[in-house]
Amino acid sequence: MDKLNMQTTNIVDENIKHIGEHIFEEGVLERELVVRKFRTTAADGKLYLTTFYR
């Protein structure tokens, strides 16, 4: 069941990314106005660059 849930989550994530790129390519939204990059510290102590969409 966990494997199915993870596969479903990955499919949804990929679809959202795909739709998001088309929004920017077609000029519906301007990337500079709605996207911001943040550095986040994870539980492993490493810094990761994350993308935040508002």
C-alpha positions as CSV (number, residue, x, y, z in Angstrom):
1,M,0.0,0.0,0.0
2,D,2.9,2.4,0.8
3,K,4.4,1.7,-2.6
4,L,1.2,2.6,-4.4
5,N,0.8,5.7,-2.3
6,M,4.4,6.8,-3.1
7,Q,3.8,6.1,-6.9
8,T,0.6,8.2,-6.8
9,T,2.3,11.0,-5.0
10,N,5.2,11.0,-7.6
11,I,2.7,11.1,-10.5
12,V,0.8,14.0,-9.0
13,D,4.0,15.9,-8.3
14,E,5.2,15.4,-11.9
15,N,1.8,16.6,-13.3
16,I,1.9,19.8,-11.1
17,K,5.4,20.5,-12.4
18,H,4.3,20.0,-16.0
19,I,1.3,22.3,-15.6
20,G,3.3,24.9,-13.8
21,E,5.9,25.1,-16.6
22,H,3.1,25.7,-19.2
23,I,1.7,28.5,-17.1
24,F,5.0,30.3,-17.3
25,E,5.7,29.5,-20.9
26,E,2.3,30.7,-22.0
27,G,2.7,34.0,-20.1
28,V,-0.3,33.4,-17.8
29,L,2.0,34.1,-14.8
30,E,5.5,35.7,-14.6
31,R,7.9,33.4,-12.8
32,E,9.8,36.3,-11.1
33,L,6.5,37.4,-9.4
34,V,5.3,34.0,-8.1
35,V,8.4,31.9,-7.4
36,R,10.9,32.3,-4.6
37,K,13.9,30.1,-3.6
38,F,14.6,29.3,0.0
39,R,17.4,27.5,1.7
40,T,16.0,24.9,4.2
41,T,17.9,22.9,6.8
42,A,16.8,19.3,6.8
43,A,16.8,16.8,9.7
44,D,20.2,15.5,8.4
45,G,21.7,19.0,9.0
46,K,22.3,19.7,5.3
47,L,21.0,22.8,3.5
48,Y,18.7,22.3,0.5
49,L,17.4,24.9,-2.0
50,T,13.7,24.7,-2.2
51,T,11.3,26.4,-4.5
52,F,8.2,28.1,-3.1
53,Y,5.2,29.0,-5.3
54,R,2.8,31.7,-4.1
